[in-house]
Amino acid sequence: MFNFDDANRKSRETMEAMLKSYAEVANGYQSIAAEATDFSRRSFQDMASFMEQLTSVRSVEEAYQLQATYMKSSYDAFVSEATKMSDLCADLAKAACRPYDRKVAPIPSSTAIVAADAA
């Protein structure tokens, strides 16, 4: 027999899980946007500083050394930022799925055996 109270309770629980998931996703995207903005600001400041230093060099060797140093630090900063962003994206995916983890029951092993026998 269909029980309206149980259906109402399940519907409410599902809606709460969905809203919690949306909140987690919004927070994750805010973190990603803040990190990207911060990295862009730092990169611009580093480039401005590099260009300022480059205008004051006196020799080609000094310019080459300055450019090599800038490129190395720029590459290291990019790799570090890419690692941070991938961690933030992975955390976002985990947080978005977390409210549904307990809602989805694992498939019982007997069902898997029956499905294998049917094939």
Secondary structure, DSSP 8 states (H G I E B T S, - for coil): ---HHHHHHHHHHHHHHHHHHHHHHHHHHHHHHHHHHHHHHHHHHHHHHHHHHHTT--SHHHHHHHHHHHHHHHHHHHHHHHHHHHHHHHHHHHHHHHHHHTTS----HHHHHHHHHH-
